[in-house]
Amino acid sequence: MREKMVGGKMSGDRLEKVLNEHAQQGWQLKAITTADVKGRIGPSGTEGLLVTFERSS
């Protein structure tokens, strides 16, 4: 997850909104990890969040 296509950090409010939306759909948060996300512009990446959810069937 990235808040913007180029640069920028994930705001706490945006992350909370995403987590709540998934919870309403029955998903349970399992882990949040920082990750380097390769960009489409240039060779460098940007820091993002890898958010892992689980849902029982």
MDAnalysis code that builds the backbone (N, CA, C; Angstrom):
import MDAnalysis as mda
import numpy as np

u = mda.Universe.empty(171, n_residues=57, atom_resindex=np.repeat(np.arange(57), 3), trajectory=True)
u.add_TopologyAttr("name", ["N", "CA", "C"] * 57)
u.add_TopologyAttr("resid", np.arange(1, 58))
u.add_TopologyAttr("resname", ["MET", "ARG", "GLU", "LYS", "MET", "VAL", "GLY", "GLY", "LYS", "MET", "SER", "GLY", "ASP", "ARG", "LEU", "GLU", "LYS", "VAL", "LEU", "ASN", "GLU", "HIS", "ALA", "GLN", "GLN", "GLY", "TRP", "GLN", "LEU", "LYS", "ALA", "ILE", "THR", "THR", "ALA", "ASP", "VAL", "LYS", "GLY", "ARG", "ILE", "GLY", "PRO", "SER", "GLY", "THR", "GLU", "GLY", "LEU", "LEU", "VAL", "THR", "PHE", "GLU", "ARG", "SER", "SER"])
u.atoms.positions = np.array([
    [0.838, -1.178, 0.000],
    [0.000, 0.000, 0.000],
    [0.879, 1.236, 0.000],
    [0.527, 2.159, -0.859],
    [1.138, 3.481, -0.847],
    [0.015, 4.495, -0.921],
    [0.198, 5.600, -0.282],
    [-0.848, 6.630, -0.310],
    [-0.849, 7.363, -1.645],
    [0.314, 7.581, -2.219],
    [0.419, 8.310, -3.477],
    [1.247, 7.481, -4.451],
    [1.096, 7.739, -5.728],
    [1.865, 7.013, -6.731],
    [3.353, 7.349, -6.652],
    [3.695, 8.605, -6.388],
    [5.092, 9.005, -6.313],
    [5.349, 9.616, -4.942],
    [6.164, 8.928, -4.130],
    [6.536, 9.451, -2.829],
    [5.378, 9.506, -1.848],
    [5.607, 10.160, -0.737],
    [4.573, 10.305, 0.275],
    [4.504, 9.088, 1.183],
    [4.135, 9.315, 2.419],
    [3.996, 8.226, 3.381],
    [2.525, 7.949, 3.633],
    [2.244, 6.749, 4.078],
    [0.867, 6.355, 4.403],
    [0.473, 7.050, 5.701],
    [-0.589, 7.827, 5.657],
    [-1.046, 8.505, 6.865],
    [-1.769, 7.508, 7.766],
    [-1.738, 7.767, 9.049],
    [-2.430, 6.912, 10.008],
    [-3.925, 6.859, 9.747],
    [-4.500, 7.998, 9.345],
    [-5.940, 8.046, 9.055],
    [-6.288, 7.169, 7.863],
    [-5.459, 7.207, 6.823],
    [-5.711, 6.400, 5.625],
    [-5.589, 4.916, 5.951],
    [-4.566, 4.553, 6.709],
    [-4.370, 3.156, 7.089],
    [-5.547, 2.663, 7.923],
    [-6.001, 3.459, 8.882],
    [-7.141, 3.081, 9.716],
    [-8.395, 2.859, 8.868],
    [-8.614, 3.728, 7.889],
    [-9.776, 3.596, 7.010],
    [-9.723, 2.281, 6.238],
    [-8.565, 1.950, 5.679],
    [-8.411, 0.708, 4.912],
    [-8.638, -0.503, 5.810],
    [-8.058, -0.499, 7.008],
    [-8.219, -1.626, 7.937],
    [-9.693, -1.805, 8.320],
    [-10.377, -0.713, 8.598],
    [-11.793, -0.792, 8.973],
    [-12.661, -1.290, 7.820],
    [-12.361, -0.849, 6.600],
    [-13.122, -1.307, 5.439],
    [-12.984, -2.823, 5.253],
    [-11.768, -3.334, 5.395],
    [-11.555, -4.774, 5.250],
    [-12.210, -5.548, 6.399],
    [-12.160, -5.007, 7.607],
    [-12.785, -5.669, 8.755],
    [-14.294, -5.802, 8.543],
    [-14.921, -4.796, 7.958],
    [-16.360, -4.849, 7.689],
    [-16.706, -5.937, 6.676],
    [-15.729, -6.320, 5.853],
    [-15.940, -7.369, 4.851],
    [-15.551, -8.752, 5.383],
    [-15.191, -8.814, 6.667],
    [-14.872, -10.099, 7.283],
    [-13.402, -10.465, 7.305],
    [-12.523, -9.556, 6.893],
    [-11.082, -9.824, 6.901],
    [-10.499, -9.509, 8.271],
    [-9.513, -10.295, 8.692],
    [-8.822, -10.095, 9.966],
    [-7.366, -9.751, 9.674],
    [-6.875, -8.698, 10.288],
    [-5.495, -8.281, 10.105],
    [-4.554, -9.318, 10.716],
    [-3.555, -9.757, 9.951],
    [-2.575, -10.723, 10.445],
    [-1.221, -10.075, 10.671],
    [-0.802, -9.151, 9.777],
    [0.522, -8.542, 9.922],
    [0.609, -7.261, 9.106],
    [1.459, -6.350, 9.565],
    [1.815, -5.152, 8.813],
    [3.334, -5.091, 8.804],
    [3.906, -4.999, 7.619],
    [5.353, -4.995, 7.458],
    [5.746, -3.875, 6.499],
    [6.850, -3.183, 6.776],
    [7.335, -2.202, 5.806],
    [7.989, -2.953, 4.655],
    [7.899, -2.364, 3.478],
    [8.453, -3.013, 2.289],
    [8.895, -1.954, 1.298],
    [9.967, -2.246, 0.564],
    [10.376, -1.381, -0.535],
    [9.529, -1.740, -1.739],
    [8.815, -0.763, -2.261],
    [7.944, -0.976, -3.407],
    [8.634, -0.391, -4.629],
    [8.892, -1.225, -5.611],
    [9.554, -0.755, -6.822],
    [8.606, 0.134, -7.594],
    [9.108, 1.294, -7.994],
    [8.291, 2.229, -8.744],
    [8.360, 1.977, -10.235],
    [7.429, 2.541, -10.949],
    [7.429, 2.439, -12.407],
    [8.258, 3.546, -13.022],
    [8.623, 4.532, -12.210],
    [9.391, 5.669, -12.696],
    [10.795, 5.577, -12.117],
    [11.775, 5.265, -12.938],
    [13.156, 5.198, -12.486],
    [13.481, 3.897, -11.775],
    [14.761, 3.717, -11.450],
    [15.232, 2.462, -10.853],
    [15.001, 2.350, -9.352],
    [14.718, 3.459, -8.695],
    [14.575, 3.410, -7.236],
    [13.174, 2.989, -6.825],
    [13.042, 2.637, -5.564],
    [11.744, 2.260, -5.015],
    [11.325, 3.268, -3.972],
    [10.209, 2.998, -3.356],
    [9.719, 3.844, -2.281],
    [9.237, 2.935, -1.159],
    [9.240, 3.438, 0.042],
    [8.798, 2.617, 1.161],
    [7.287, 2.538, 1.182],
    [6.773, 1.348, 1.391],
    [5.332, 1.142, 1.480],
    [5.032, 0.179, 2.612],
    [3.797, -0.230, 2.707],
    [3.377, -1.189, 3.721],
    [2.833, -2.434, 3.049],
    [3.227, -3.573, 3.548],
    [2.663, -4.845, 3.119],
    [1.688, -5.245, 4.220],
    [0.398, -5.258, 3.896],
    [-0.644, -5.556, 4.875],
    [-1.231, -6.915, 4.528],
    [-1.187, -7.844, 5.484],
    [-1.665, -9.198, 5.262],
    [-2.949, -9.426, 6.063],
    [-3.976, -9.891, 5.346],
    [-5.263, -10.186, 5.962],
    [-5.574, -11.662, 5.818],
    [-6.496, -12.142, 6.661],
    [-6.961, -13.530, 6.597],
    [-8.471, -13.506, 6.780],
    [-9.127, -14.415, 6.071],
    [-10.577, -14.521, 6.248],
    [-10.924, -16.008, 6.280],
    [-11.700, -16.409, 7.290],
    [-12.151, -17.800, 7.390],
    [-13.307, -18.013, 6.432],
    [-13.396, -19.216, 5.929],
    [-14.504, -19.507, 5.015],
    [-15.662, -20.162, 5.735],
])
